[in-house]
Amino acid sequence: MSPRPILAAVLLLGGATARAQEAAAPSDGPSDGPSDGPSDEPSDAPSDVPSLFALEAVALAPFASAFPAAQATAPPAGAVAVEEERWSSFLPLMKDEALARGYVLPLPFGAGATFTVLSGRDIRVRDLSVRVNNEPEHSVSHIVDLGSESDVFNANLKLDAWILPFLNVYALAGYVYNESKTNVHVSVPRPPAVGGTYEFDMNVDTRLDGFVGGGGITLAGGYGDFFLVVDSNYSQTDIGFDDNFRAITASIRTGFQGKVGTLSAQFWVGGSYWDTNNVAKGHVDVPNVGRVHFAADQGPVYPWLLDLGTNLRISRGFECFADFAFDGHGGIIATVGPVFRF
């Protein structure tokens, strides 16, 4: 195998072009072998190349939007709910049937913000391949060992509407910011005449940000003070790769309506699944090498999450929520936000 695709992978993942070339090969090129051998000390290099470990930021936006919205309140026995006329009274459809059964419906439209922090979630890169200029694509997974720690912040604006008393649809738009520290261990084969391998380590600090948009659907039902919510949504995120990233998430939550002092509240537990598997494709122009194209097939190691949370209704037109999710392996997600209903 030509050493150029291997070197390209090192340059790309290391993020520091000059230092990676210096560590991997002398000025005459990698085929001659290093005169003194690579340093055993890891290098620290900043990078503006998209990090392969920032990808879970894609899933934060839809996950943060899947929490139970305000739902119909269970009626007392034999009660009939009465609702004053508003400009938004045309929704939800079929509301008369719900009101006749005594249910108090939430205001049909909502506008809210969600703020999410993710920490400690593991990502598996199943395969990494590179192509330099017009050369054939090569997999370099057998020589590059990757590991990372990431901190992600996500902020979204969510607009929703109750189309039916049990059906809510929503759209979202948001911003994602990621800081990652990637550890790269590379073993580059030496020329046959020399034998052995070049081995070196790099630490790469990466900062990425981008925008996300998407939408979803929520089904809600219940009996008495207990409720069940099922949610699914789709989103796309642009964080600097050649293609946008897509995420599909699904969740189910169950809980009960209660009180915190004089305020109405919801409490829930549930689980969610993140389908954030994507092939990250990108390119970077490397001095003295050319244009390096890469493709990384990656996804979460632990896609299932357990979460618990609460929604506090300050008034009929304003509420706020908090939710905490865990993957059972060190990954933690915390989300809070206000919601205005009208």
Secondary structure as UniProt FT lines:
FT   HELIX           3..14
FT   HELIX           17..24
FT   TURN            27..28
FT   HELIX           30..32
FT   STRAND          43..47
FT   TURN            52..53
FT   TURN            55..56
FT   HELIX           57..64
FT   TURN            77..78
FT   TURN            87..90
FT   TURN            93..94
FT   HELIX           95..100
FT   TURN            101..102
FT   STRAND          109..119
FT   STRAND          123..132
FT   TURN            133..134
FT   STRAND          138..139
FT   TURN            141..143
FT   STRAND          144..164
FT   TURN            165..166
FT   STRAND          167..189
FT   TURN            192..194
FT   STRAND          197..223
FT   TURN            224..225
FT   STRAND          226..238
FT   STRAND          245..260
FT   TURN            261..262
FT   STRAND          263..275
FT   STRAND          278..286
FT   TURN            287..289
FT   STRAND          290..300
FT   STRAND          304..315
FT   TURN            316..317
FT   STRAND          318..326
FT   STRAND          332..341
//
